[in-house]
Each structure stands twice: as C-alpha cells, then as structure tokens.
C-alpha cells in the first residue's frame, strides 16, 4: 500500500502512528486503574481528616459565638474580648493550614492547649467583674448571674469563712439574702429557715450531673437531701460528707491540679492539695476567668478537710473519725450538702469536657 493510499499520511507518519496509538491506549488503561485506586484511597483519607478536623471547626464556631456575645455586651475595647479574639485567631491559625491540607497534621492536636493557655492567662481584675456579670453564663454558675463585683468576691470570702459553696445552689434570691448578714450564725440560720428551698435547688442541680462515674454519688447525695427533709440531720451530714470524700478521692485531687497547674503541691492529702490551691490565690488577687469559677467550688473545702480536734464549721474528717454531738450539728447539714453538690457539678463538667472549658451554668 502506497503512502498516498493512506489519507493524511506523509513521510513515515503511518508507521509512527501505528506504533504510538497502542502505547497510549495501554498507558491510559493502566493510568485509569491507578487513578481510581488513588481516588478511593484519597477519599477515605479525606474522610478521616474531616473527622479529625471537626473538633477544630466546633471550637472556632464556639469561639466566634463567645466573641460576639462579649462584644455585644461589653464592647470590643476590653481585656475579656481581646482574650477571646486572640484565642479565636490562634484556633484559626492552627486549623486553617490543616483544612487546606498544606501542613503537618500533628498541628491539630495542640490547638486546644494553645487556646486554653491564652484563656488561663487572662487576669480578672475587679473592674472587669461587673461587666463579666452581664455575660455570666459564659463563666459563672447561673445562680450567681446578675451579682456585682463585690458580691462575687464576698461569696468567695463567705465560702472560706463558713465552709460552704454557693455555686449552682441555692437560688439567687437566697444568695443575695445571705450577703448582708454579718455573722456565720445568721447565715446558717437563714439557710436553715429556707431549708426546703435550698434542698430543692440542690436536687435540681444534681439532675445536671449525668457522667457515669458520678451517678452513684449523685444517688447517695440525693438520699442525703431526703434524709435532711425528714429531719435526720446526722444521717444527712454523714452521707454528704462521704460523698464529698469519695468525690475527692476518685476525681477531686486530679481536678484541682488540672485547674491550677501553676501551683506547687507539696502534700498529697486532700487538705494539702486544697490548701495549696487556695494559698496560691493570694486573697483573691488577679484571678483568671477559669480560676474564679473553680474557686467558687474550692473556697469552702479547706475547713471541710482540715485537721484538728474541734471545729466551728462542717468537718468531714471529724465526722468520720470523731463522731459526737459536737461534730454532728444541725447547722452543718446544708453546708455539707452544698459543698458536695458543687464539687459534683464541677467534676461533671471536667469529666464530660476534659479538654474543654465550656461553661456549665
């Protein structure tokens, strides 16, 4: 067959085309098979990456919501707003390269630690606490919402002086009624007068504590509130004290050390751990946003686990080892129950969000 018999054939092109086409066809078949395999592998990889990135996306959304809330109430020119904005920027700076698949995936694992370090470092001077109260759901238990600066610091003082916690219970009305009273006896008397309301508030608060590692203790503390309603104060105090001790043994010491990592802990006892954290507060100096909430729980616990042969406030150690009418008093019942309730609420939040500091208002 002559070249001119082949349409479009010119010097040597026929032989070239006949050899080249099979090679291209075979290469296409091999490439397509490899490409499909690569697509499937890449799709599975991207799905796994997408799952890994979801916490980062969720954190960015939460930080943006927090920033908008604070800005709407407090304006952009304040330390709290700037702290949240800085944390949000850090979160985006860490996650954006990963979302674009342009950096090492290991960056995603330390995004929360960086944000947490920023929030932990923000001081909470009293001049900001009035504004903080307006956005209390972010950082404070709901029953303390609306209280002003001095009220919130007074609550810390009362907790340490009276050996109780006012976090999450009782209701705001009762908390406000306690503040102007001048003596511990008057405050204890008011709590006793409002006993059923206080116990109602504790029972309501305990409904939030749902972590499996705490539910048995919730059951026993609920039994303590029923025992107190029935007028058996000694039994109620004993139950509450045992819940408090069990919660500290299982989770409380670790929670305190995580909450106050800057503290030097020299003793392993409950009293030593609690005392180390409280001593570091330096008379409630420049507490950080996260520390303030934790101190609301911790303030009354020093006396509850304190050593000694006598006490004027609830003492779990003496109740367990030196049982007498002096160590079991009717006025100790509600402080003991309130302390145990507050610790369970704090531990529930910590166990459900071990790497998160979401408010549990």
C-alpha positions in Angstrom: 0.0 0.0 0.0 1.4 3.4 -1.0 1.6 6.3 1.3 -0.8 8.2 -0.9 -3.4 5.5 -0.4 -3.5 6.4 3.3 -5.4 9.6 4.0 -3.1 12.3 5.5 -0.1 10.0 5.5 3.2 11.7 4.9 6.8 10.7 5.1 6.9 8.0 7.8 3.8 9.2 9.7 1.9 6.0 9.1 4.4 3.7 10.9 4.7 6.2 13.7 1.0 6.4 14.4 0.5 2.7 14.3 3.1 2.2 17.0 2.2 5.2 19.1 -1.5 4.5 19.5 -1.3 1.1 21.2 1.2 2.5 23.7 -1.1 5.4 24.5 -4.1 3.1 24.9 -2.3 0.8 27.2 -0.9 3.7 29.2 -4.4 5.1 29.6 -5.8 1.8 30.9 -3.0 1.5 33.5 -3.3 5.1 34.5 -7.1 4.9 34.9 -6.9 1.9 37.1 -4.3 3.6 39.2 -6.2 6.8 39.3 -9.4 5.1 40.5 -7.5 3.4 43.3 -5.8 6.6 44.2 -9.2 8.4 44.3 -10.7 5.8 46.6 -7.7 6.0 48.9 -7.7 9.7 48.9 -11.4 9.8 49.6 -11.0 7.6 52.6 -8.1 9.7 53.8 -10.0 12.9 53.4 -13.0 11.4 55.3 -10.7 10.6 58.2 -9.1 14.1 58.1 -12.6 15.6 58.1 -13.5 13.7 61.3 -10.2 14.8 62.9 -10.9 18.5 61.9 -14.5 18.6 63.3 -13.3 19.5 66.8 -11.4 22.4 65.4 -14.4 23.6 63.4 -16.6 23.3 66.5 -14.0 25.2 68.6 -13.9 28.0 66.0 -17.7 28.3 66.0 -17.8 28.3 69.8 -15.1 31.0 70.0 -16.9 33.1 67.4 -20.1 32.9 69.3 -18.3 33.8 72.6 -16.6 36.7 70.9 -19.9 38.1 69.5 -21.6 37.7 72.9 -18.9 39.5 74.8 -18.6 42.2 72.1 -22.4 42.9 72.1 -22.4 43.3 75.9 -19.0 44.7 76.8 -17.8 46.3 73.6 -14.6 45.5 71.7 -12.2 47.5 73.8 -11.7 45.3 76.9 -9.4 42.5 78.0 -12.0 39.7 78.0 -13.0 40.5 74.4 -9.4 40.7 73.3 -8.6 37.4 75.1 -11.4 35.6 73.2 -10.4 37.2 70.0 -6.8 36.2 70.4 -7.8 32.7 71.2 -10.1 32.6 68.1 -7.2 33.8 66.0 -4.9 31.2 67.4 -7.5 28.5 66.7 -7.9 29.6 63.1 -4.1 29.9 62.7 -3.7 26.3 63.8 -6.6 24.8 61.9 -6.6 26.7 58.6 -3.4 25.2 57.3 -4.7 21.7 58.1 -8.0 22.4 56.5 -6.1 23.4 53.3 -4.1 20.2 53.6 -0.9 22.3 53.4 0.8 21.5 56.8 1.6 18.7 59.1 -1.5 17.1 60.6 0.1 17.0 64.0 -0.7 20.7 64.4 -4.3 19.9 65.0 -3.6 18.0 68.2 -2.3 21.0 70.2 -4.9 23.6 69.1 -6.9 23.4 72.3 -3.8 23.6 74.5 -2.8 26.8 72.9 -6.3 28.3 73.3 -6.5 27.2 76.9 -3.2 28.7 77.7 -4.4 32.1 76.4 -7.7 32.0 78.4 -5.9 30.8 81.6 -3.5 33.8 81.3 -6.2 36.4 81.3 -6.4 38.2 84.6 -9.8 39.1 86.1 -9.4 42.5 87.9 -12.4 43.7 89.8 -13.1 46.5 87.3 -14.0 43.8 84.7 -16.1 41.7 87.0 -19.1 44.0 86.9 -19.0 43.6 83.1 -18.4 39.8 83.4 -21.6 39.5 85.5 -23.5 40.7 82.4 -22.2 37.7 80.5 -22.2 35.4 83.5 -23.5 32.3 81.6 -20.0 32.1 80.0 -18.0 31.9 83.2 -20.3 31.7 86.3 -22.9 29.4 87.7 -26.4 30.5 86.7 -27.5 31.2 90.3 -24.8 33.9 90.6 -25.8 35.8 87.4 -26.5 39.4 87.9 -24.4 39.9 91.1 -22.0 42.8 91.1 -18.2 42.8 91.7 -18.2 43.0 95.4 -20.9 40.4 95.8 -19.0 37.9 93.8 -15.8 38.4 95.9 -17.9 38.4 99.1 -19.2 35.0 98.1 -15.6 33.7 97.9 -14.9 35.1 101.4 -18.1 33.6 102.8 -17.3 30.2 101.3 -13.9 30.1 103.0 -15.2 31.6 106.3 -18.4 29.5 106.5 -17.1 26.2 104.9 -19.7 26.1 102.1 -20.1 26.7 98.4 -22.8 28.8 96.8 -22.1 27.7 93.3 -25.2 26.4 91.4 -27.2 26.3 94.6 -29.1 27.8 96.3 -31.1 30.1 94.1 -30.0 33.7 93.5 -32.7 35.1 95.9 -31.2 33.2 98.8 -27.6 34.0 97.9 -28.5 37.7 97.8 -30.2 37.4 101.2 -27.0 35.9 102.7 -24.7 38.6 101.6 -25.7 41.5 104.0 -25.7 39.2 107.1 -22.9 40.0 109.5 -22.2 36.6 111.2 -21.9 33.0 110.3 -24.6 32.1 112.8 -27.0 34.5 111.0 -26.2 32.9 107.6 -26.5 29.4 108.9 -29.9 30.4 110.4 -31.1 31.8 107.1 -30.1 28.6 105.3 -31.9 26.5 107.9 -35.0 28.7 107.6 -35.0 28.2 103.8 -34.0 24.5 104.1 -36.6 23.1 101.7 -35.8 25.7 99.1 -32.1 25.0 99.4 -32.7 21.3 99.1 -35.0 21.8 96.1 -32.2 23.7 94.4 -29.6 21.1 95.2 -31.9 18.3 93.8 -32.4 20.4 90.6 -28.7 21.0 90.2 -27.9 17.3 90.6 -30.0 16.5 87.6 -27.3 18.0 85.5 -24.7 15.5 86.9 -25.0 12.7 84.5 -21.5 11.4 83.9 -21.4 7.6 84.6 -18.5 7.9 87.1 -20.5 10.3 89.2 -24.1 8.9 89.1 -23.6 6.6 92.1 -22.5 9.6 94.2 -25.5 11.6 93.0 -27.7 8.8 94.2 -26.2 9.0 97.7 -26.3 12.8 97.8 -30.0 12.7 96.8 -30.5 10.3 99.7 -28.9 12.9 101.9 -31.3 15.6 100.8 -34.3 13.3 101.5 -32.8 12.4 104.9 -32.4 16.1 105.7 -36.0 16.8 104.7 -37.1 14.1 107.1 -35.2 15.8 109.9 -32.4 13.3 110.4 -29.6 15.8 110.3 -26.9 13.4 111.5 -27.6 10.9 108.8 -27.8 13.6 106.1 -24.4 15.1 107.2 -22.8 11.7 107.2 -24.0 10.9 103.7 -22.9 14.3 102.3 -19.5 14.0 104.0 -18.9 10.6 102.5 -19.9 11.7 99.0 -17.5 14.7 99.4 -14.7 12.4 100.4 -15.4 9.8 97.7 -15.5 12.5 95.0 -12.2 14.0 96.2 -10.5 10.5 96.2 -11.7 9.5 92.8 -11.5 12.7 90.9 -11.2 15.8 93.0 -7.5 16.0 93.6 -6.8 15.5 89.9 -9.3 18.1 89.0 -7.7 20.7 91.4 -4.3 20.0 89.9 -5.5 20.4 86.4 -7.4 23.6 87.3 -4.5 25.2 89.0 -1.4 23.9 87.1 0.8 26.8 88.3 0.6 25.8 92.0 3.3 23.9 93.7 1.7 20.9 95.5 3.9 19.6 98.4 1.4 17.3 100.1 -0.8 14.6 98.6 -3.6 14.8 101.2 -7.0 16.3 100.3 -6.3 19.1 102.8 -2.8 19.7 101.4 -4.0 19.8 97.8 -6.9 22.2 98.6 -4.7 24.4 100.8 -2.0 24.7 98.2 -4.5 25.9 95.6 -6.2 28.3 98.0 -3.0 29.8 99.3 -1.9 30.5 95.7 -5.0 32.7 95.3 -3.3 35.4 97.5 -6.5 36.8 99.0 -8.3 36.6 95.7 -5.9 38.7 93.7 -6.0 38.8 89.9 -7.9 35.6 89.4 -8.2 34.3 85.8 -11.6 33.7 84.1 -11.4 29.9 84.7 -9.9 30.1 88.2 -12.7 32.3 89.5 -15.3 29.6 88.8 -13.2 26.9 90.3 -12.5 28.9 93.5 -16.3 29.2 94.0 -16.3 25.4 94.4 -13.0 25.2 96.3 -13.3 28.0 98.8 -15.3 26.2 101.4 -13.4 22.9 101.2 -10.3 23.8 103.3 -12.2 23.6 106.6 -14.2 20.5 105.5 -10.9 18.6 105.2 -8.9 20.4 107.8 -7.1 18.7 110.7 -7.8 19.3 114.3 -9.9 18.2 117.2 -12.7 20.8 117.1 -14.3 23.0 114.5 -17.0 25.6 114.1 -17.9 24.6 110.5 -18.5 21.3 108.9 -15.5 18.9 109.0 -15.7 15.7 107.2 -12.6 14.2 108.9 -14.0 14.7 112.4 -17.4 13.5 111.4 -15.9 10.2 110.2 -13.3 9.7 112.9 -14.5 11.7 116.0 -18.3 11.2 115.9 -20.0 13.2 118.6 -22.9 15.7 119.1 -20.2 18.4 118.6 -19.1 17.1 115.2 -22.7 16.4 114.0 -24.7 19.6 114.3 -27.9 20.6 112.5 -26.3 23.8 111.2 -23.6 21.7 109.4 -26.1 19.7 107.2 -26.8 22.2 104.5 -23.2 23.4 104.1 -22.1 19.8 103.8 -24.7 19.1 101.1 -23.9 22.3 99.2 -20.2 21.5 99.2 -20.8 18.0 97.8 -23.2 19.3 95.2 -20.8 22.0 94.0 -17.9 19.5 93.7 -20.0 17.0 91.7 -21.1 19.8 89.3 -17.5 20.8 88.8 -16.4 17.3 88.3 -19.2 16.5 85.9 -18.1 19.4 83.7 -14.5 18.4 83.9 -15.2 14.7 83.1 -17.5 15.5 80.2 -15.2 18.1 78.7 -11.7 17.1 79.8 -10.1 19.3 77.2 -12.7 22.0 77.1 -13.8 24.8 79.4 -17.3 25.3 78.3 -19.4 27.0 80.9 -21.8 24.7 82.8 -24.1 27.5 84.0 
